[in-house]
Amino acid sequence: MQKNKKIFLIIFVIFMLIMFWIGYDISRRTTFPGSKGNLKERISTDKSEN
């Protein structure tokens, strides 16, 4: 039983590290939606300036 518990803990730790790495990678590549202006407003202002 002790050997199975150690194997389970090792697999669990590796799985959690992979999940945290994936979450960090995704969050690094994307931006928070509230940080950008409204897309329609940006398009309309870009067209009016040109």
Summary of the structure (lengths in Angstrom):
residues: 50
radius of gyration: 22.3
end to end distance: 71.9
largest distance: 71.9
contacts: 80
relative contact order: 0.07
helix: 84%
strand: 0%
